[in-house]
Amino acid sequence: MRAVTLLCALATAAACSPITPERAADRCEERARAAQGPEVGLTVGANSNSGGFAEGSISISSDALRGLDPLAVYESCVMNLTGEPPIRPVRLRS
């Protein structure tokens, strides 16, 4: 029982530790890319077992729905996570 309590306490402490600027930049880049607009995925193929197949997906973030600037989303995200300005410029999709 004490071991479980100790593990829970360590997990909680680890979750509260500050995030590195590099990790914050990575997480916030993903959010900024999603703010650029809808992402569409399409997979089409065939195999010898089941024949042809097709799969599609569309995703859109709330930031994109609100029309927020991806650069502003990135900068505010990094500031919220680290309390510091970004350490590198954002890399968005073309």
N, C-alpha and C positions, 0 to 999 in steps of 0.2 A: 504494500500500500504506500509506503514511504517513497519507494522508487517511482511509482506512477506520479505522485505529487511532485517529486523533484523534476521529473521529465516535463511535466506540464509547466512548472515554473521556469525552467530553462527555455522551453519553446516560446513562452510569453515574453521573456526577456530578449530573446533573439528577434522576435517580431517587432519589438520596440526600438531596436538598434537603428542608428542613422543609416541612411542609404548612401552609397558612394556616388559621387557625381557622374561617373561613367555609367553605372547602372541606371541612374535617373535619366540620363540622356537617352539610353537605349529604350527604356519604357516610354518616355515622352515622345520619341521619334515615332514609335508605333501609333501612339494616339494622334500625333500630328498628321501622319499618313492617312489615318482613317478619317480625319477632318477634311481631307481634300475632296471627298465625295464618295459615292457608292463604289464598292469593289465587286466586280462580277467575275465569277469563275465558271468555266465550262470544260468538261472532260468528255471526250467522245472516243470510243475504242471498240475493239472486238477481240474475242478470244475463241478458242476452239471448243470450250465447254459450254458456254451459254450464248454465244453469238455476239451480236452488237449490243452496246450499251451507251447511254448518255447520262450525264449528271451535271447539274448546274446549281449555282448558289449566288445570292446577292446579299450583301451586307452594307449597312450604312450606320454611322455613329450619330449620337445625339449632337455632337459638335458640328457635324456636316449638316444636319437638319436645321440647326440654328444659324447656319451660314457664318460660322466663326472662321477667322483667318488661321490657317494651319501654323504659321509662324508664331502668332500670339498664343495659340494653344500650347505649343512647344515651350515657349518661354515661361508662361505662367505655370505650367506643369512642373518644370524643373525648379522654379522658385518655391512652389508649394512643397516639393519633396525634400529639397536640400536647404532652402533658405538662402541660396546663392544664385547668381546668374549662370546661364549655361556655360559649360567649358568648351563647347564646340558648336559650330553651326549645324542646323538640322539638315538631314539628308532626306528629301522627299522623293516620291516616285515621279517619273516624268509624265 
